[in-house]
Amino acid sequence: MNAIRTAQAGSLESQDILITIDPGKKDSGIIIDLDSPSKVQYGKQILEEIESIVTSMDISDVKIKAVDKGALGFTIKARTEVALQRACRKDDE
């Protein structure tokens, strides 16, 4: 499955994360850009969480922009799943 449109989920409110999905170029793989005030401390964990979700949904060739404002793991998972579902959904679904 691949992203066919740009989609977002989340917000820039405190303790949330804004996930933006863009279709990637063919064979570009999973590209994640993380912006977070706690990137030094938790960046690797956030990136692994997002990549794990993308992989579990069998999605490839996608660009993800994540703007974290202190979101917990379950919030990151929920926002990522919803954004990916929106990006992969066809208009007739």
WODAUR-V502157 format. One record per residue. N is the residue number from 0. OMEGA is omega in whole degrees, -180 to 180 (999 if undefined). BURIAL is b if it has 9 or more other ideal C-beta (glycine too) atoms within 8 Angstrom, else e. D_FIRST is the distance of its C-alpha to the first C-alpha in Angstrom with 2 decimals. Layout:
n->(N & N)
omega->(OMEGA & OMEGA)
burial->(BURIAL & BURIAL)
d_first->(D_FIRST & D_FIRST)
This chain:
n->(0 & 1 & 2 & 3 & 4 & 5 & 6 & 7 & 8 & 9 & 10 & 11 & 12 & 13 & 14 & 15 & 16 & 17 & 18 & 19 & 20 & 21 & 22 & 23 & 24 & 25 & 26 & 27 & 28 & 29 & 30 & 31 & 32 & 33 & 34 & 35 & 36 & 37 & 38 & 39 & 40 & 41 & 42 & 43 & 44 & 45 & 46 & 47 & 48 & 49 & 50 & 51 & 52 & 53 & 54 & 55 & 56 & 57 & 58 & 59 & 60 & 61 & 62 & 63 & 64 & 65 & 66 & 67 & 68 & 69 & 70 & 71 & 72 & 73 & 74 & 75 & 76 & 77 & 78 & 79 & 80 & 81 & 82 & 83 & 84 & 85 & 86 & 87 & 88 & 89 & 90 & 91 & 92)
omega->(179 & 175 & 180 & -180 & 174 & -180 & 180 & 170 & 178 & -179 & 178 & 178 & 177 & 180 & 177 & 177 & 176 & 180 & 176 & -179 & 173 & 176 & 178 & 175 & -179 & 179 & 179 & -180 & -179 & 179 & -178 & 176 & -177 & 173 & -176 & 176 & 179 & -177 & -179 & -175 & -172 & -175 & -179 & -180 & 180 & 180 & 178 & 179 & -179 & -179 & 178 & -180 & 179 & -180 & -179 & 178 & 178 & 179 & 178 & 177 & -177 & 174 & -178 & 173 & -180 & 177 & -174 & 176 & 177 & -178 & 174 & -176 & -178 & 177 & 178 & 180 & -178 & -179 & -180 & 180 & -178 & 180 & 179 & 178 & 179 & -178 & -177 & -176 & 174 & -177 & -177 & 180 & 999)
burial->(e & b & b & e & e & e & b & b & b & b & e & e & e & e & e & b & b & b & b & b & b & b & b & b & e & e & e & e & e & b & b & b & e & b & e & b & e & b & b & e & e & e & b & e & e & b & b & e & b & b & b & e & b & b & b & e & b & e & b & e & b & b & b & b & b & b & b & b & b & e & b & e & e & e & b & b & b & b & b & b & b & b & b & b & e & b & b & b & e & e & e & e & e)
d_first->(0.00 & 3.79 & 7.03 & 9.20 & 12.35 & 14.57 & 15.06 & 17.55 & 18.82 & 22.14 & 25.41 & 27.91 & 30.32 & 31.85 & 29.92 & 26.57 & 23.70 & 22.03 & 18.36 & 17.16 & 13.61 & 13.50 & 11.00 & 12.01 & 13.55 & 12.23 & 12.86 & 14.05 & 12.34 & 12.62 & 15.71 & 17.48 & 20.76 & 22.87 & 26.02 & 28.11 & 31.85 & 31.37 & 29.16 & 31.87 & 32.21 & 28.72 & 26.35 & 25.20 & 24.57 & 22.57 & 20.37 & 19.86 & 19.03 & 16.32 & 14.81 & 15.07 & 13.15 & 10.20 & 10.41 & 11.03 & 7.91 & 6.09 & 4.97 & 6.95 & 9.29 & 10.27 & 13.90 & 15.30 & 18.92 & 20.53 & 24.10 & 25.63 & 28.91 & 29.55 & 26.76 & 26.85 & 24.06 & 23.22 & 23.03 & 20.71 & 18.34 & 18.62 & 18.26 & 15.18 & 13.39 & 14.67 & 13.85 & 10.13 & 10.25 & 12.34 & 10.36 & 7.27 & 9.99 & 11.53 & 15.32 & 16.25 & 14.64)
